[in-house]
Structures are given as structure tokens and as C-alpha cells.
């Protein structure tokens, strides 16, 4: 199917009380693995081009990869520009056909962040794309510290910018290699109440335990979880195992193809964990009842 819009995917997910993963892509093999995993889990998925991937591979190439995978996928696939700091990157992504863009004014003062986000949102709307912004600052493990999102500011921000999705800082941190994030659920609930028509996003989803991710989604507090580190760890561990087991290997295609089955399995588990409605026995029974009526 053609590329899906982020807003459409998130609206449906919120209504259904499940979460959607925004998966950080670094190349063809992981992108392909993620879409195959999404098909197996019968979940929508968001393929994300982040700053690291863009520095390594030109954005138009990533855009073509995402569109190609979406076109042949049996589930909705959105292509998303992650953490654009300025409008030039937004324009380039929209020209490349991305169905969603994130403008990151999180290090600016509130008024400046609102102004930049409004301009990005206008460009996105003209191109028929969705827009995500960030308020507060999601910090980095062993890097810049977080600034928590203020619920009142979040309400004002969403009302003035009309964004489809808002990334918030409530104890989540980028690049965590363990499940150590402690989420401030009270603050999150206040933000959700103040931004009723906007899907909330947690960057640093790798640091959040899977049952907590599922609960936050089921309570309709968070709809999109950005996940990168967790799957990069799977890749790194798989690569070490593969090379140890195949010391004579030197062919890139052979090696990377050999890693894909594990990538698919692990990714499928992450995606399925965000929508327990697909696996809960009573949900399945409900589904059976509704199809037999
Ligand atoms: Zn992020």
C-alpha cells in the first residue's frame, strides 16, 4: 500500500488503545526487517530517518527505501524525518516524499519553538504530511540532561501549533541501553489532559520496560514510542554471534542477510508488545465472535 500518514496511524492506534513504534532505521536490512516484523505482528510501523542515518546515507535514498517498502507492505508504513532542527531539512524531506516530519525546537524558548513549529506544520500541511514537535527536552544517556515538559505549556503549544504528535519529556531518555527509565505518570496524565487531540510520543522508548510501554498505550497516554537502541543492540549482538560462528565470512550481503531472521523476531516481539489486544485471549475470542456474527 502507499505510504501511510502518521496522523492516520496514530489516530487509529489511540482509538484502539495500542502503541505504535517509530523505529530508527540505519539501512536497507534493518528497514526491511522492521516491515517484515510489522507484517507478521499485523501492526502499523513508522520508519524513521534520524540524524545519524542521514549523515551516513543521503535523505532521498532513505526516502526511496521507505516508500519502496511501504508500497509492497501488507500493513500501513509511514516514513518519518526524526529530529529536524530547521526548515531546510523539513523542505527536503517533504520533497523526498516523507509522509511525516519532526521539527525539533526543544532547545528553544517556548515562543520560538511555537513559531518554528507553526512554520514547519504549514509546510507539512501543504505537502499532505503529518508533523511531530518536541516540548521540554528529552536528554541523552551520558549526555545532555532532560528538561521535563510543563503540562500547561504543552496545552498552549498544541493549541497554537496544531501538531499531530508531541514528543514529551517525562523521565524518558535517549540512548538508554537498559530498561531504567522511570516515567512520571502523573505529569504525563496532566500533559495528556491538556493536549486532548494530540498523540503523545516518548523518545527513548528503548529505556522503557515493555509492560510499561503497553500500559501507557492502553491508558491512551502515549501512542508513539521511538525505539532505536534496543534494536541496534540486537543487531550488534547478532553480528558478533554470526562472525564468531562463520569466521570465514566476508560477503556483506551474506552476513547482513544472516542477521535478519533474529532482527525480525526481536522486532516482532517489540511491536506485538505494544498491542496486547492482538494476543490477549479474550480479544481473540471477541474477534472470533465478531467475525462469526
Ligand atoms: Zn529523539
py3Dmol code that shows the C-alpha trace and the ligand (Angstrom):
import py3Dmol

protein = """\
ATOM      1  CA  UNK A   1       0.000   0.000   0.000  1.00  0.00           C
ATOM      2  CA  UNK A   2       1.175   3.608  -0.482  1.00  0.00           C
ATOM      3  CA  UNK A   3       2.938   5.382   2.372  1.00  0.00           C
ATOM      4  CA  UNK A   4       0.599   5.931   5.313  1.00  0.00           C
ATOM      5  CA  UNK A   5       0.207   9.235   7.144  1.00  0.00           C
ATOM      6  CA  UNK A   6       1.467   9.414  10.699  1.00  0.00           C
ATOM      7  CA  UNK A   7      -1.705  11.177  11.857  1.00  0.00           C
ATOM      8  CA  UNK A   8      -3.900   8.393  10.444  1.00  0.00           C
ATOM      9  CA  UNK A   9      -1.833   5.664  12.083  1.00  0.00           C
ATOM     10  CA  UNK A  10      -1.772   7.420  15.453  1.00  0.00           C
ATOM     11  CA  UNK A  11      -5.480   8.334  15.448  1.00  0.00           C
ATOM     12  CA  UNK A  12      -6.415   4.701  14.881  1.00  0.00           C
ATOM     13  CA  UNK A  13      -3.938   3.497  17.495  1.00  0.00           C
ATOM     14  CA  UNK A  14      -5.228   5.905  20.130  1.00  0.00           C
ATOM     15  CA  UNK A  15      -8.791   4.846  19.466  1.00  0.00           C
ATOM     16  CA  UNK A  16      -7.728   1.225  19.787  1.00  0.00           C
ATOM     17  CA  UNK A  17      -5.633   1.795  22.917  1.00  0.00           C
ATOM     18  CA  UNK A  18      -2.408   0.448  21.477  1.00  0.00           C
ATOM     19  CA  UNK A  19       1.010   1.898  20.754  1.00  0.00           C
ATOM     20  CA  UNK A  20       2.952   2.255  17.514  1.00  0.00           C
ATOM     21  CA  UNK A  21       6.718   2.075  17.214  1.00  0.00           C
ATOM     22  CA  UNK A  22       8.773   4.710  15.445  1.00  0.00           C
ATOM     23  CA  UNK A  23      11.796   2.600  14.544  1.00  0.00           C
ATOM     24  CA  UNK A  24      15.179   4.170  13.908  1.00  0.00           C
ATOM     25  CA  UNK A  25      16.495   2.907  10.567  1.00  0.00           C
ATOM     26  CA  UNK A  26      20.159   2.821   9.595  1.00  0.00           C
ATOM     27  CA  UNK A  27      19.983   0.973   6.291  1.00  0.00           C
ATOM     28  CA  UNK A  28      18.158  -1.377   3.973  1.00  0.00           C
ATOM     29  CA  UNK A  29      18.467  -4.542   6.041  1.00  0.00           C
ATOM     30  CA  UNK A  30      17.015  -3.146   9.250  1.00  0.00           C
ATOM     31  CA  UNK A  31      14.243  -1.267   7.418  1.00  0.00           C
ATOM     32  CA  UNK A  32      13.272  -4.437   5.544  1.00  0.00           C
ATOM     33  CA  UNK A  33      13.401  -6.488   8.769  1.00  0.00           C
ATOM     34  CA  UNK A  34      11.141  -3.995  10.566  1.00  0.00           C
ATOM     35  CA  UNK A  35       8.498  -4.069   7.859  1.00  0.00           C
ATOM     36  CA  UNK A  36       8.530  -7.882   7.710  1.00  0.00           C
ATOM     37  CA  UNK A  37       8.166  -7.917  11.514  1.00  0.00           C
ATOM     38  CA  UNK A  38       5.245  -5.481  11.312  1.00  0.00           C
ATOM     39  CA  UNK A  39       3.545  -7.701   8.759  1.00  0.00           C
ATOM     40  CA  UNK A  40       3.974 -10.736  10.984  1.00  0.00           C
ATOM     41  CA  UNK A  41       2.652  -8.824  14.011  1.00  0.00           C
ATOM     42  CA  UNK A  42      -0.127  -7.263  11.895  1.00  0.00           C
ATOM     43  CA  UNK A  43       0.870  -3.804  13.166  1.00  0.00           C
ATOM     44  CA  UNK A  44       1.440  -0.463  11.503  1.00  0.00           C
ATOM     45  CA  UNK A  45       5.015   0.777  11.717  1.00  0.00           C
ATOM     46  CA  UNK A  46       6.860   4.080  11.362  1.00  0.00           C
ATOM     47  CA  UNK A  47      10.263   4.019   9.659  1.00  0.00           C
ATOM     48  CA  UNK A  48      12.411   6.886  10.895  1.00  0.00           C
ATOM     49  CA  UNK A  49      15.387   8.638   9.345  1.00  0.00           C
ATOM     50  CA  UNK A  50      17.313  10.155  12.230  1.00  0.00           C
ATOM     51  CA  UNK A  51      20.320  12.490  12.215  1.00  0.00           C
ATOM     52  CA  UNK A  52      22.828   9.606  12.380  1.00  0.00           C
ATOM     53  CA  UNK A  53      21.345   7.763   9.417  1.00  0.00           C
ATOM     54  CA  UNK A  54      21.040  10.997   7.403  1.00  0.00           C
ATOM     55  CA  UNK A  55      24.716  11.781   7.977  1.00  0.00           C
ATOM     56  CA  UNK A  56      25.583   8.335   6.601  1.00  0.00           C
ATOM     57  CA  UNK A  57      23.057   7.926   3.770  1.00  0.00           C
ATOM     58  CA  UNK A  58      21.510  10.774   1.722  1.00  0.00           C
ATOM     59  CA  UNK A  59      17.935  11.513   2.751  1.00  0.00           C
ATOM     60  CA  UNK A  60      16.496  10.921  -0.767  1.00  0.00           C
ATOM     61  CA  UNK A  61      17.913   7.379  -0.658  1.00  0.00           C
ATOM     62  CA  UNK A  62      16.305   6.694   2.727  1.00  0.00           C
ATOM     63  CA  UNK A  63      13.038   8.164   1.447  1.00  0.00           C
ATOM     64  CA  UNK A  64      13.052   5.860  -1.580  1.00  0.00           C
ATOM     65  CA  UNK A  65      13.810   2.822   0.594  1.00  0.00           C
ATOM     66  CA  UNK A  66      10.915   3.636   2.925  1.00  0.00           C
ATOM     67  CA  UNK A  67       8.476   4.270   0.058  1.00  0.00           C
ATOM     68  CA  UNK A  68       9.513   1.064  -1.704  1.00  0.00           C
ATOM     69  CA  UNK A  69       8.970  -0.967   1.463  1.00  0.00           C
ATOM     70  CA  UNK A  70       5.620   0.719   2.153  1.00  0.00           C
ATOM     71  CA  UNK A  71       4.369   0.040  -1.363  1.00  0.00           C
ATOM     72  CA  UNK A  72       4.906  -3.674  -1.044  1.00  0.00           C
ATOM     73  CA  UNK A  73       3.823  -3.980   2.608  1.00  0.00           C
ATOM     74  CA  UNK A  74       0.575  -5.539   3.794  1.00  0.00           C
ATOM     75  CA  UNK A  75       0.407  -3.165   6.792  1.00  0.00           C
ATOM     76  CA  UNK A  76       0.470   0.663   6.981  1.00  0.00           C
ATOM     77  CA  UNK A  77       4.016   2.066   6.869  1.00  0.00           C
ATOM     78  CA  UNK A  78       4.782   5.751   7.475  1.00  0.00           C
ATOM     79  CA  UNK A  79       8.087   7.424   6.621  1.00  0.00           C
ATOM     80  CA  UNK A  80       9.233   9.942   9.209  1.00  0.00           C
ATOM     81  CA  UNK A  81      12.018  12.508   9.407  1.00  0.00           C
ATOM     82  CA  UNK A  82      13.282  12.446  13.002  1.00  0.00           C
ATOM     83  CA  UNK A  83      14.771  15.481  14.801  1.00  0.00           C
ATOM     84  CA  UNK A  84      14.970  18.112  12.062  1.00  0.00           C
ATOM     85  CA  UNK A  85      16.394  21.282  13.592  1.00  0.00           C
ATOM     86  CA  UNK A  86      15.465  23.640  10.760  1.00  0.00           C
ATOM     87  CA  UNK A  87      13.059  24.227   7.905  1.00  0.00           C
ATOM     88  CA  UNK A  88      15.552  23.320   5.156  1.00  0.00           C
ATOM     89  CA  UNK A  89      15.618  19.712   6.326  1.00  0.00           C
ATOM     90  CA  UNK A  90      11.814  19.717   6.573  1.00  0.00           C
ATOM     91  CA  UNK A  91      11.517  21.009   2.996  1.00  0.00           C
ATOM     92  CA  UNK A  92      13.991  18.426   1.716  1.00  0.00           C
ATOM     93  CA  UNK A  93      12.148  15.571   3.429  1.00  0.00           C
ATOM     94  CA  UNK A  94       8.807  16.719   2.043  1.00  0.00           C
ATOM     95  CA  UNK A  95      10.332  16.935  -1.446  1.00  0.00           C
ATOM     96  CA  UNK A  96      11.583  13.369  -0.942  1.00  0.00           C
ATOM     97  CA  UNK A  97       8.016  12.269  -0.206  1.00  0.00           C
ATOM     98  CA  UNK A  98       8.241  11.623   3.534  1.00  0.00           C
ATOM     99  CA  UNK A  99       4.735  11.274   4.960  1.00  0.00           C
ATOM    100  CA  UNK A 100       5.733  12.767   8.318  1.00  0.00           C
ATOM    101  CA  UNK A 101       8.324  15.174   9.713  1.00  0.00           C
ATOM    102  CA  UNK A 102       9.524  16.095  13.174  1.00  0.00           C
ATOM    103  CA  UNK A 103      10.594  19.659  13.838  1.00  0.00           C
ATOM    104  CA  UNK A 104      12.705  19.807  16.971  1.00  0.00           C
ATOM    105  CA  UNK A 105      12.691  23.221  18.606  1.00  0.00           C
ATOM    106  CA  UNK A 106      13.054  21.683  22.057  1.00  0.00           C
ATOM    107  CA  UNK A 107      16.173  23.687  22.895  1.00  0.00           C
ATOM    108  CA  UNK A 108      14.445  26.981  22.073  1.00  0.00           C
ATOM    109  CA  UNK A 109      12.342  29.184  24.275  1.00  0.00           C
ATOM    110  CA  UNK A 110       8.612  28.413  24.144  1.00  0.00           C
ATOM    111  CA  UNK A 111       7.645  31.288  21.808  1.00  0.00           C
ATOM    112  CA  UNK A 112      10.460  30.471  19.367  1.00  0.00           C
ATOM    113  CA  UNK A 113       9.631  26.770  19.425  1.00  0.00           C
ATOM    114  CA  UNK A 114       5.977  27.576  18.689  1.00  0.00           C
ATOM    115  CA  UNK A 115       6.920  29.886  15.819  1.00  0.00           C
ATOM    116  CA  UNK A 116       9.302  27.390  14.198  1.00  0.00           C
ATOM    117  CA  UNK A 117       6.820  24.537  14.660  1.00  0.00           C
ATOM    118  CA  UNK A 118       3.993  26.570  13.087  1.00  0.00           C
ATOM    119  CA  UNK A 119       6.144  27.194  10.018  1.00  0.00           C
ATOM    120  CA  UNK A 120       7.099  23.519   9.754  1.00  0.00           C
ATOM    121  CA  UNK A 121       3.470  22.484  10.247  1.00  0.00           C
ATOM    122  CA  UNK A 122       2.376  24.790   7.434  1.00  0.00           C
ATOM    123  CA  UNK A 123       4.936  23.263   5.054  1.00  0.00           C
ATOM    124  CA  UNK A 124       3.878  19.758   6.092  1.00  0.00           C
ATOM    125  CA  UNK A 125       0.177  20.501   5.574  1.00  0.00           C
ATOM    126  CA  UNK A 126       0.833  21.886   2.082  1.00  0.00           C
ATOM    127  CA  UNK A 127       2.582  18.612   1.246  1.00  0.00           C
ATOM    128  CA  UNK A 128      -0.152  16.486   2.860  1.00  0.00           C
ATOM    129  CA  UNK A 129       2.250  15.279   5.546  1.00  0.00           C
ATOM    130  CA  UNK A 130       1.975  14.990   9.327  1.00  0.00           C
ATOM    131  CA  UNK A 131       4.094  16.851  11.851  1.00  0.00           C
ATOM    132  CA  UNK A 132       5.586  15.986  15.239  1.00  0.00           C
ATOM    133  CA  UNK A 133       7.248  18.508  17.569  1.00  0.00           C
ATOM    134  CA  UNK A 134       9.021  18.363  20.925  1.00  0.00           C
ATOM    135  CA  UNK A 135       8.392  20.365  24.067  1.00  0.00           C
ATOM    136  CA  UNK A 136      10.582  20.096  27.128  1.00  0.00           C
ATOM    137  CA  UNK A 137      13.840  18.379  26.275  1.00  0.00           C
ATOM    138  CA  UNK A 138      14.466  14.646  26.132  1.00  0.00           C
ATOM    139  CA  UNK A 139      18.074  14.227  27.246  1.00  0.00           C
ATOM    140  CA  UNK A 140      20.681  11.654  26.343  1.00  0.00           C
ATOM    141  CA  UNK A 141      22.246   8.854  28.394  1.00  0.00           C
ATOM    142  CA  UNK A 142      25.734  10.100  29.319  1.00  0.00           C
ATOM    143  CA  UNK A 143      24.865  13.388  27.583  1.00  0.00           C
ATOM    144  CA  UNK A 144      22.655  16.460  27.935  1.00  0.00           C
ATOM    145  CA  UNK A 145      20.216  16.342  30.837  1.00  0.00           C
ATOM    146  CA  UNK A 146      16.451  16.336  30.303  1.00  0.00           C
ATOM    147  CA  UNK A 147      14.094  19.223  30.942  1.00  0.00           C
ATOM    148  CA  UNK A 148      10.654  17.971  31.909  1.00  0.00           C
ATOM    149  CA  UNK A 149       7.652  19.055  29.823  1.00  0.00           C
ATOM    150  CA  UNK A 150       5.333  21.531  31.535  1.00  0.00           C
ATOM    151  CA  UNK A 151       1.670  20.430  31.164  1.00  0.00           C
ATOM    152  CA  UNK A 152       0.321  23.968  30.878  1.00  0.00           C
ATOM    153  CA  UNK A 153       2.882  24.886  28.218  1.00  0.00           C
ATOM    154  CA  UNK A 154       2.021  21.674  26.383  1.00  0.00           C
ATOM    155  CA  UNK A 155      -1.638  22.700  26.227  1.00  0.00           C
ATOM    156  CA  UNK A 156      -0.708  26.112  24.830  1.00  0.00           C
ATOM    157  CA  UNK A 157       1.818  24.588  22.404  1.00  0.00           C
ATOM    158  CA  UNK A 158      -0.649  22.129  20.878  1.00  0.00           C
ATOM    159  CA  UNK A 159      -3.444  24.714  20.677  1.00  0.00           C
ATOM    160  CA  UNK A 160      -1.198  27.201  18.855  1.00  0.00           C
ATOM    161  CA  UNK A 161       0.653  24.811  16.536  1.00  0.00           C
ATOM    162  CA  UNK A 162      -1.965  22.131  15.797  1.00  0.00           C
ATOM    163  CA  UNK A 163       0.696  19.411  15.622  1.00  0.00           C
ATOM    164  CA  UNK A 164      -0.372  15.821  15.061  1.00  0.00           C
ATOM    165  CA  UNK A 165       2.059  14.433  17.626  1.00  0.00           C
ATOM    166  CA  UNK A 166       4.041  15.882  20.513  1.00  0.00           C
ATOM    167  CA  UNK A 167       7.210  14.398  21.956  1.00  0.00           C
ATOM    168  CA  UNK A 168       7.361  14.982  25.697  1.00  0.00           C
ATOM    169  CA  UNK A 169       9.940  14.627  28.443  1.00  0.00           C
ATOM    170  CA  UNK A 170       8.604  12.779  31.493  1.00  0.00           C
ATOM    171  CA  UNK A 171      11.554  10.669  32.627  1.00  0.00           C
ATOM    172  CA  UNK A 172      12.382   9.131  29.246  1.00  0.00           C
ATOM    173  CA  UNK A 173      15.969   9.457  27.961  1.00  0.00           C
ATOM    174  CA  UNK A 174      17.573   8.821  24.549  1.00  0.00           C
ATOM    175  CA  UNK A 175      20.142   6.034  24.049  1.00  0.00           C
ATOM    176  CA  UNK A 176      19.491   4.040  27.220  1.00  0.00           C
ATOM    177  CA  UNK A 177      20.893   0.522  26.970  1.00  0.00           C
ATOM    178  CA  UNK A 178      18.846  -0.853  29.892  1.00  0.00           C
ATOM    179  CA  UNK A 179      15.214  -0.541  30.974  1.00  0.00           C
ATOM    180  CA  UNK A 180      15.946   2.051  33.659  1.00  0.00           C
ATOM    181  CA  UNK A 181      13.570   4.880  32.697  1.00  0.00           C
ATOM    182  CA  UNK A 182      11.234   5.991  35.494  1.00  0.00           C
ATOM    183  CA  UNK A 183       8.225   7.647  33.924  1.00  0.00           C
ATOM    184  CA  UNK A 184       6.396  10.408  35.804  1.00  0.00           C
ATOM    185  CA  UNK A 185       2.889   9.081  35.127  1.00  0.00           C
ATOM    186  CA  UNK A 186       1.212  11.949  36.981  1.00  0.00           C
ATOM    187  CA  UNK A 187       2.908  14.574  34.817  1.00  0.00           C
ATOM    188  CA  UNK A 188       2.158  12.508  31.719  1.00  0.00           C
ATOM    189  CA  UNK A 189      -1.546  12.331  32.622  1.00  0.00           C
ATOM    190  CA  UNK A 190      -1.623  16.108  33.148  1.00  0.00           C
ATOM    191  CA  UNK A 191       0.015  16.660  29.756  1.00  0.00           C
ATOM    192  CA  UNK A 192      -2.422  14.249  28.092  1.00  0.00           C
ATOM    193  CA  UNK A 193      -5.373  16.059  29.671  1.00  0.00           C
ATOM    194  CA  UNK A 194      -4.061  19.424  28.432  1.00  0.00           C
ATOM    195  CA  UNK A 195      -3.430  18.175  24.864  1.00  0.00           C
ATOM    196  CA  UNK A 196      -6.566  16.137  24.299  1.00  0.00           C
ATOM    197  CA  UNK A 197      -6.474  15.999  20.499  1.00  0.00           C
ATOM    198  CA  UNK A 198      -2.785  15.313  20.110  1.00  0.00           C
ATOM    199  CA  UNK A 199      -0.971  11.988  20.215  1.00  0.00           C
ATOM    200  CA  UNK A 200       1.909  11.975  22.688  1.00  0.00           C
ATOM    201  CA  UNK A 201       5.289  10.497  21.812  1.00  0.00           C
ATOM    202  CA  UNK A 202       8.047   9.134  24.025  1.00  0.00           C
ATOM    203  CA  UNK A 203      11.521   9.253  22.530  1.00  0.00           C
ATOM    204  CA  UNK A 204      13.970   6.938  24.258  1.00  0.00           C
ATOM    205  CA  UNK A 205      11.447   4.092  24.162  1.00  0.00           C
ATOM    206  CA  UNK A 206      14.275   1.545  24.443  1.00  0.00           C
ATOM    207  CA  UNK A 207      14.781   2.510  28.075  1.00  0.00           C
ATOM    208  CA  UNK A 208      11.142   1.842  28.993  1.00  0.00           C
ATOM    209  CA  UNK A 209      10.151  -1.683  30.051  1.00  0.00           C
ATOM    210  CA  UNK A 210       7.811  -3.383  27.588  1.00  0.00           C
ATOM    211  CA  UNK A 211       4.901  -3.870  30.067  1.00  0.00           C
ATOM    212  CA  UNK A 212       5.042  -0.160  30.934  1.00  0.00           C
ATOM    213  CA  UNK A 213       5.008   0.805  27.249  1.00  0.00           C
ATOM    214  CA  UNK A 214       1.905  -1.369  26.783  1.00  0.00           C
ATOM    215  CA  UNK A 215       0.190   0.136  29.833  1.00  0.00           C
ATOM    216  CA  UNK A 216       0.873   3.740  28.792  1.00  0.00           C
ATOM    217  CA  UNK A 217      -0.573   2.972  25.359  1.00  0.00           C
ATOM    218  CA  UNK A 218      -3.611   1.138  26.736  1.00  0.00           C
ATOM    219  CA  UNK A 219      -4.342   4.111  29.018  1.00  0.00           C
ATOM    220  CA  UNK A 220      -4.146   6.320  25.912  1.00  0.00           C
ATOM    221  CA  UNK A 221      -1.410   8.430  27.464  1.00  0.00           C
ATOM    222  CA  UNK A 222       1.265   7.641  24.871  1.00  0.00           C
ATOM    223  CA  UNK A 223       0.679   6.490  21.296  1.00  0.00           C
ATOM    224  CA  UNK A 224       4.121   6.537  19.651  1.00  0.00           C
ATOM    225  CA  UNK A 225       7.290   5.078  21.127  1.00  0.00           C
ATOM    226  CA  UNK A 226      10.578   5.816  19.396  1.00  0.00           C
ATOM    227  CA  UNK A 227      12.794   2.757  19.578  1.00  0.00           C
ATOM    228  CA  UNK A 228      16.341   2.619  18.263  1.00  0.00           C
ATOM    229  CA  UNK A 229      18.951   1.494  20.788  1.00  0.00           C
ATOM    230  CA  UNK A 230      17.119  -1.732  21.664  1.00  0.00           C
ATOM    231  CA  UNK A 231      17.196  -2.918  18.049  1.00  0.00           C
ATOM    232  CA  UNK A 232      20.725  -1.694  17.412  1.00  0.00           C
ATOM    233  CA  UNK A 233      21.791  -3.859  20.378  1.00  0.00           C
ATOM    234  CA  UNK A 234      20.089  -6.839  18.716  1.00  0.00           C
ATOM    235  CA  UNK A 235      21.994  -6.071  15.516  1.00  0.00           C
ATOM    236  CA  UNK A 236      25.352  -5.735  17.284  1.00  0.00           C
ATOM    237  CA  UNK A 237      24.922  -8.925  19.305  1.00  0.00           C
ATOM    238  CA  UNK A 238      23.732 -10.820  16.229  1.00  0.00           C
ATOM    239  CA  UNK A 239      26.689  -9.613  14.182  1.00  0.00           C
ATOM    240  CA  UNK A 240      29.168 -10.767  16.834  1.00  0.00           C
ATOM    241  CA  UNK A 241      27.474 -14.177  17.029  1.00  0.00           C
ATOM    242  CA  UNK A 242      27.353 -14.564  13.265  1.00  0.00           C
ATOM    243  CA  UNK A 243      31.006 -13.707  12.720  1.00  0.00           C
ATOM    244  CA  UNK A 244      32.101 -15.984  15.563  1.00  0.00           C
ATOM    245  CA  UNK A 245      30.087 -18.843  14.062  1.00  0.00           C
ATOM    246  CA  UNK A 246      31.196 -18.072  10.492  1.00  0.00           C
ATOM    247  CA  UNK A 247      34.839 -16.952  10.758  1.00  0.00           C
ATOM    248  CA  UNK A 248      35.367 -17.288   7.010  1.00  0.00           C
ATOM    249  CA  UNK A 249      32.507 -14.934   6.075  1.00  0.00           C
ATOM    250  CA  UNK A 250      33.393 -11.791   4.194  1.00  0.00           C
ATOM    251  CA  UNK A 251      30.377 -11.097   1.968  1.00  0.00           C
ATOM    252  CA  UNK A 252      28.290  -8.146   3.135  1.00  0.00           C
ATOM    253  CA  UNK A 253      25.013  -9.431   1.670  1.00  0.00           C
ATOM    254  CA  UNK A 254      25.528 -12.900   3.114  1.00  0.00           C
ATOM    255  CA  UNK A 255      26.413 -11.556   6.568  1.00  0.00           C
ATOM    256  CA  UNK A 256      23.622  -8.991   6.808  1.00  0.00           C
ATOM    257  CA  UNK A 257      21.039 -11.395   5.378  1.00  0.00           C
ATOM    258  CA  UNK A 258      22.116 -13.855   8.043  1.00  0.00           C
ATOM    259  CA  UNK A 259      21.278 -11.333  10.762  1.00  0.00           C
ATOM    260  CA  UNK A 260      17.801 -10.548   9.507  1.00  0.00           C
ATOM    261  CA  UNK A 261      15.880 -13.530  10.969  1.00  0.00           C
ATOM    262  CA  UNK A 262      16.839 -12.524  14.533  1.00  0.00           C
ATOM    263  CA  UNK A 263      16.161  -8.860  13.802  1.00  0.00           C
ATOM    264  CA  UNK A 264      12.677  -9.781  12.567  1.00  0.00           C
ATOM    265  CA  UNK A 265      11.943 -11.991  15.581  1.00  0.00           C
ATOM    266  CA  UNK A 266      13.052  -9.378  18.119  1.00  0.00           C
ATOM    267  CA  UNK A 267      11.292  -6.547  16.331  1.00  0.00           C
ATOM    268  CA  UNK A 268       8.075  -8.557  16.037  1.00  0.00           C
ATOM    269  CA  UNK A 269       8.124  -9.088  19.820  1.00  0.00           C
ATOM    270  CA  UNK A 270       8.558  -5.343  20.423  1.00  0.00           C
ATOM    271  CA  UNK A 271       5.701  -4.458  18.061  1.00  0.00           C
ATOM    272  CA  UNK A 272       3.389  -7.148  19.415  1.00  0.00           C
ATOM    273  CA  UNK A 273       4.137  -5.946  22.946  1.00  0.00           C
ATOM    274  CA  UNK A 274       2.711  -2.539  22.080  1.00  0.00           C
ATOM    275  CA  UNK A 275      -0.639  -4.024  21.145  1.00  0.00           C
ATOM    276  CA  UNK A 276      -1.563  -6.805  23.515  1.00  0.00           C
ATOM    277  CA  UNK A 277      -5.109  -6.645  22.094  1.00  0.00           C
ATOM    278  CA  UNK A 278      -3.791  -8.826  19.282  1.00  0.00           C
ATOM    279  CA  UNK A 279      -2.601 -11.543  21.608  1.00  0.00           C
ATOM    280  CA  UNK A 280      -4.912 -11.397  24.659  1.00  0.00           C
ATOM    281  CA  UNK A 281      -7.163 -14.486  24.682  1.00  0.00           C
ATOM    282  CA  UNK A 282     -10.378 -12.524  25.316  1.00  0.00           C
ATOM    283  CA  UNK A 283      -9.531 -10.117  22.476  1.00  0.00           C
ATOM    284  CA  UNK A 284      -9.103 -13.067  20.164  1.00  0.00           C
ATOM    285  CA  UNK A 285     -12.361 -14.555  21.335  1.00  0.00           C
ATOM    286  CA  UNK A 286     -14.070 -11.204  20.770  1.00  0.00           C
ATOM    287  CA  UNK A 287     -12.599 -11.091  17.276  1.00  0.00           C
ATOM    288  CA  UNK A 288     -13.859 -14.582  16.556  1.00  0.00           C
ATOM    289  CA  UNK A 289     -17.322 -13.704  17.855  1.00  0.00           C
ATOM    290  CA  UNK A 290     -17.494 -10.552  15.767  1.00  0.00           C
ATOM    291  CA  UNK A 291     -16.408 -12.357  12.592  1.00  0.00           C
ATOM    292  CA  UNK A 292     -18.951 -15.150  13.151  1.00  0.00           C
ATOM    293  CA  UNK A 293     -21.824 -12.697  13.510  1.00  0.00           C
TER     294      UNK A 293
END
"""
ligand_1 = """\
1
ZN
Zn 14.530 11.534 19.776
"""
view = py3Dmol.view(width=600, height=400)
view.addModel(protein, "pdb")
view.setStyle({"model": 0}, {"cartoon": {"style": "trace"}})
view.addModel(ligand_1, "xyz")
view.setStyle({"model": 1}, {"stick": {}})
view.zoomTo()
view.show()
